[in-house]
Amino acid sequence: MTVLATTLMVIGGAVAVLAGIGILRFSTPYARLHAAGKASPVAFLIAAVGAGIQLGAGGAAALAIAGAAMVLTLPVGVHLLFKAVHRTTDNRHLLVDDLAPAEDEADQDPR
């Protein structure tokens, strides 16, 4: 294993550990989702570059496809999780809640 590949994989693992610490330490579900949603693709992409160096062209191509899928789908998934958390938790601690009027309107719609 090359030194560069090993270093990148260790850095990716460290970013994932920091995201896990953020999930455990942050107090609100919004902050927890932010830590998980931002750090997990970064950690994967850094580790995937290191693994791609080690695996060669075929492995790097597969990791590139997986990384592209993660980068394209993760923002939508995290957005939907944020929306679900917003609907199911107490939001009085929020200073600005731009989603509340839309949800109030949706709750009153009889459809």
Contact map, one row per residue, 1 for C-alpha under 8 A:
111011000000000000000000000000000000000000000000000001000000000000000000000000000000000000000000000000000000000
111111000000000000000000000000000000000000000000000001000000000000000000000000000000000000000000000000000000000
111111100000000000000000000000000000000000000000000000000000000000000000000000000000000000000000000000000000000
011111110000000000000000000000000000000000000000010000000000000000000000000000000000000000000000000000000000000
111111111000000000000000000000000000000000000000111111000000000000000000000000000000000000000000000000000000000
111111111100000000000000000000000000000000000000010000000000000000000000000000000000000000000000000000000000000
001111111110000000000000000000000000000000000000010000000000000000000000000000000000000000000000000000000000000
000111111111000000000000000000000000000000000110110000000000000000000000000000000000000000000000000000000000000
000011111111100000000000000000000000000000000111111000000000000000000000000000000000000000000000000000000000000
000001111111110000000000000000000000000000000010000000000000000000000000000000000000000000000000000000000000000
000000111111111000000000000000000000000000100110000000000000000000000000000000000000000000000000000000000000000
000000011111111100000000000000000000000001111110000000000000000000000000000000000000000000000000000000000000000
000000001111111110000000000000000000000000100010000000000000000000000000000000000000000000000000000000000000000
000000000111111111000000000000000000000000100000000000000000000000000000000000000000000000000000000000000000000
000000000011111111100000000000000000001101100000000000000000000000000000000000000000000000000000000000000000000
000000000001111111110000000000000000001100100000000000000000000000000000000000000000000000000000000000000000000
000000000000111111111000000000000000000000000000000000000000000000000000000000000000000000000000000000000000000
000000000000011111111100000000000000000000000000000000000000000000000000000000000000000000000000000000000000000
000000000000001111111110000000000011001100000000000000000000000000000000000000000000000000000000000000000000000
000000000000000111111111000000000011000000000000000000000000000000000000000000000000000000000000000000000000000
000000000000000011111111100000000000000000000000000000000000000000000000000000000000000000000000000000000000000
000000000000000001111111110000010011000000000000000000000000000000000000000000000000000000000000000000000000000
000000000000000000111111110000111011000000000000000000000000000000000000000000000000000000000000000000000000000
000000000000000000011111110000010000000000000000000000000000000000000000000000000000000000000000000000000000000
000000000000000000001111111000000000000000000000000000000000000000000000000000000000000000000000000000000000000
000000000000000000000111111110110000000000000000000000000000000000000000000000000000000000000000000000000000000
000000000000000000000000111110110000000000000000000000000000000000000000000000000000000000000000000000000000000
000000000000000000000000011111110000000000000000000000000000000000000000000000000000000000000000000000000000000
000000000000000000000000011111111000000000000000000000000000000000000000000000000000100000000000000000000000000
000000000000000000000000000111111100000000000000000000000000000000000000000000000100100000000000000000000000000
000000000000000000000010011111111110000000000000000000000000000000000000000000000000000000000000000000000000000
000000000000000000000111011111111111000000000000000000000000000000000000000000000000000000000000000000000000000
000000000000000000000010000011111111100000000000000000000000000000000000000001001100000000000000000000000000000
000000000000000000000000000001111111110000000000000000000000000000000000000000000000000000000000000000000000000
000000000000000000110110000000111111111000000000000000000000000000000000000000000000000000000000000000000000000
000000000000000000110110000000011111111100000000000000000000000000000000000000000000000000000000000000000000000
000000000000000000000000000000001111111110000000000000000000000000000000011001000000000000000000000000000000000
000000000000000000000000000000000111111111000000000000000000000000000000000000000000000000000000000000000000000
000000000000001100100000000000000011111111100000000000000000000000000000000000000000000000000000000000000000000
000000000000001100100000000000000001111111110000000000000000000000000000000000000000000000000000000000000000000
000000000000000000000000000000000000111111111000000000000000000000100110010000000000000000000000000000000000000
000000000001001000000000000000000000011111111100000000000000000000000000000000000000000000000000000000000000000
000000000011111100000000000000000000001111111110000000000000000000000000000000000000000000000000000000000000000
000000000001000000000000000000000000000111111111000000000000000000100000000000000000000000000000000000000000000
000000000001000000000000000000000000000011111111100000000000000000100000000000000000000000000000000000000000000
000000011011000000000000000000000000000001111111110000000000000000000000000000000000000000000000000000000000000
000000011111100000000000000000000000000000111111111000000000000000000000000000000000000000000000000000000000000
000000001000000000000000000000000000000000011111111100000001001100100000000000000000000000000000000000000000000
000010011000000000000000000000000000000000001111111110000001001000000000000000000000000000000000000000000000000
000111111000000000000000000000000000000000000111111111000000000000000000000000000000000000000000000000000000000
000010001000000000000000000000000000000000000011111111100011000000000000000000000000000000000000000000000000000
000010000000000000000000000000000000000000000001111111111011101000000000000000000000000000000000000000000000000
000010000000000000000000000000000000000000000000111111110001000000000000000000000000000000000000000000000000000
110010000000000000000000000000000000000000000000011111110000000000000000000000000000000000000000000000000000000
000000000000000000000000000000000000000000000000001111111111000000000000000000000000000000000000000000000000000
000000000000000000000000000000000000000000000000000111111111000000000000000000000000000000000000000000000000000
000000000000000000000000000000000000000000000000000100111111100000000000000000000000000000000000000000000000000
000000000000000000000000000000000000000000000000000000111111110000000000000000000000000000000000000000000000000
000000000000000000000000000000000000000000000000001100111111111000000000000000000000000000000000000000000000000
000000000000000000000000000000000000000000000001101110111111111100000000000000000000000000000000000000000000000
000000000000000000000000000000000000000000000000000100001111111110000000000000000000000000000000000000000000000
000000000000000000000000000000000000000000000000000000000111111111000000000000000000000000000000000000000000000
000000000000000000000000000000000000000000000001100100000011111111100000000000000000000000000000000000000000000
000000000000000000000000000000000000000000000001000000000001111111110000000000000000000000000000000000000000000
000000000000000000000000000000000000000000000000000000000000111111111000000000000000000000000000000000000000000
000000000000000000000000000000000000000000000000000000000000011111111100000000000000000000000000000000000000000
000000000000000000000000000000000000000010011001000000000000001111111110000000000000000000000000000000000000000
000000000000000000000000000000000000000000000000000000000000000111111111000000000000000000000000000000000000000
000000000000000000000000000000000000000000000000000000000000000011111111100000000000000000000000000000000000000
000000000000000000000000000000000000000010000000000000000000000001111111110000000000000000000000000000000000000
000000000000000000000000000000000000000010000000000000000000000000111111111000000000000000000000000000000000000
000000000000000000000000000000000000000000000000000000000000000000011111111100000000000000000000000000000000000
000000000000000000000000000000000000000000000000000000000000000000001111111110000000000000000000000000000000000
000000000000000000000000000000000000100010000000000000000000000000000111111111000000000000000000000000000000000
000000000000000000000000000000000000100000000000000000000000000000000011111111100000000000000000000000000000000
000000000000000000000000000000000000000000000000000000000000000000000001111111110000000000000000000000000000000
000000000000000000000000000000000000000000000000000000000000000000000000111111111000000000000000000000000000000
000000000000000000000000000000001000100000000000000000000000000000000000011111111100000000000000000000000000000
000000000000000000000000000000000000000000000000000000000000000000000000001111111110000000000000000000000000000
000000000000000000000000000000000000000000000000000000000000000000000000000111111111000000000000000000000000000
000000000000000000000000000000001000000000000000000000000000000000000000000011111111100000000000000000000000000
000000000000000000000000000001001000000000000000000000000000000000000000000001111111110000000000000000000000000
000000000000000000000000000000000000000000000000000000000000000000000000000000111111111000000000000000000000000
000000000000000000000000000000000000000000000000000000000000000000000000000000011111111100000000000000000000000
000000000000000000000000000011000000000000000000000000000000000000000000000000001111111110000000000000000000000
000000000000000000000000000000000000000000000000000000000000000000000000000000000111111111100000000000000000000
000000000000000000000000000000000000000000000000000000000000000000000000000000000011111110000000000000100000000
000000000000000000000000000000000000000000000000000000000000000000000000000000000001111111000000000000000000000
000000000000000000000000000000000000000000000000000000000000000000000000000000000000111111100000000000000000000
000000000000000000000000000000000000000000000000000000000000000000000000000000000000010111111000000000000000000
000000000000000000000000000000000000000000000000000000000000000000000000000000000000010011111100000000000000000
000000000000000000000000000000000000000000000000000000000000000000000000000000000000000001111110000000000000000
000000000000000000000000000000000000000000000000000000000000000000000000000000000000000001111110000000000000000
000000000000000000000000000000000000000000000000000000000000000000000000000000000000000000111111100000000000000
000000000000000000000000000000000000000000000000000000000000000000000000000000000000000000011111100000000000000
000000000000000000000000000000000000000000000000000000000000000000000000000000000000000000000111110000000000000
000000000000000000000000000000000000000000000000000000000000000000000000000000000000000000000111111100000000000
000000000000000000000000000000000000000000000000000000000000000000000000000000000000000000000001111111000000000
000000000000000000000000000000000000000000000000000000000000000000000000000000000000000000000000111111100000000
000000000000000000000000000000000000000000000000000000000000000000000000000000000000000000000000111111110000000
000000000000000000000000000000000000000000000000000000000000000000000000000000000000000000000000011111111000000
000000000000000000000000000000000000000000000000000000000000000000000000000000000000000000000000011111111100000
000000000000000000000000000000000000000000000000000000000000000000000000000000000000001000000000001111111110000
000000000000000000000000000000000000000000000000000000000000000000000000000000000000000000000000000111111111000
000000000000000000000000000000000000000000000000000000000000000000000000000000000000000000000000000011111111100
000000000000000000000000000000000000000000000000000000000000000000000000000000000000000000000000000001111111100
000000000000000000000000000000000000000000000000000000000000000000000000000000000000000000000000000000111111110
000000000000000000000000000000000000000000000000000000000000000000000000000000000000000000000000000000011111110
000000000000000000000000000000000000000000000000000000000000000000000000000000000000000000000000000000001111111
000000000000000000000000000000000000000000000000000000000000000000000000000000000000000000000000000000000011111
000000000000000000000000000000000000000000000000000000000000000000000000000000000000000000000000000000000000111
